[in-house]
Amino acid sequence: MIDTEEIGYKEYKCNKCGWVHAALPLADVVPDLFNVKYCRCFLCGAVSRWFVPAEPNNAPAGSQLQSVYVPGAWEC
């Protein structure tokens, strides 16, 4: 299994519905930062700034994760 951080993503889940997303680094979304699709949950529409780090088994192995910008996920 490939670690998502190895390919440049971290897994975060929506605190409202539990849907898991791939957190994009800010450099990947700067041109589209104000595009609402990169700042909200794809399932329920919750704002991504409230997402929490996903646990290893929150998403089934092999599933495709929608990419979102999660403030603070990469700005360390």
N, C-alpha and C positions, 0 to 999 in steps of 0.2 A: 504494500500500500504506500502511496506517495503522500508525504506530509505536505499539506497545502502551503505552509510557510516556505518550503523548498522551492516552490514555483511562484512565490510572491504573493500569497494570500493568507489570510487568517480567517478562521471560521467564527462567526458570531451568530447568535440566534435572537430572534425577536422576543422581547420580554412579554409581549402581549399574547402571541399565538404559538410561539416556539419554533417557527419556521427558521431553518438554518440558511445563512447566506455566506458568501465569500466577501470579506472586507477588502476593498481595493485600497492601495496606497494613494495618497493625495495626488501624487504626480500623474497617476493614471486617469484621474477624473477632473483635473483642473479645467480643461476646456468645457466640460459638461457639468461642473459642480452645481449649477443652479437648475439643472434638469431634475425634476422631482423623482424620476424613476431611479436615480442613484442615491436617493436620501430617504427612501421608505421601504417598508417590507413589501415584498411582491405578493404576499398572500392576503394580509389584512390591512395594509396601508399605514401601519404605525411608523412613527418617525425613527430613523435609524440611530439617532444620538442616544436612545435609551436601550439599544441592544446590549446584550451581555456576551462574554466569551462562551462559545459552545463547548460542551464536553465531548470527549472523543467519540462517543456512540450516539450523539444527538441526530446525526444524519446517517442513513444507511450507506454502507460501503458502495462505491460506484455511482452514487447519485450526483447529478449535476446541480451546482449551487448558483443561484443568481447573485450577481455582483452588486454590492452597494458600497457607498462611502460611509464609514462609521467614524465620526470624529474621535480622535484620540487613539484609534487602533494602531496607527503607524507613527504617530508623532511623538516618539519617545527618544 
